[in-house]
Amino acid sequence: MNLAGKNLTPPDLPADARRQLNTACDRALVDILRLLNIRMIVAVGKYAETRARTALREAAIDNIDVTVIMHPSPANPAANKAWTEIALAQLTQAGVLQYLQ
């Protein structure tokens, strides 16, 4: 959060801080994926998708699928209208919803 209490997103961070955060998070993600033998990532939003794909590529992991659903961000008016229905449709289209029911 910034001093006014507004949520900070990664692009709001200084480049060095963002790089450090991404490095730590990517490392943690790869460790968890290996520990739990994960076969699919459902990224919530394009940023999460990009980070997941980058972490997988840098760790030379090619046996995990990545799918993305829309992030329910206040900055995205489309996400605020019927987000649940949109997410369920995206999960169904990706063939994931069957595993969550």
PyMOL commands that set and color helices and strands:
alter all, ss='L'
color gray80, all
select helices_A, chain A and resi 10-12+15-36+46-58+77-80+83-93+97-100
alter helices_A, ss='H'
color red, helices_A
select strands_A, chain A and resi 40-44+65-69
alter strands_A, ss='S'
color yellow, strands_A
deselect
rebuild
show_as cartoon
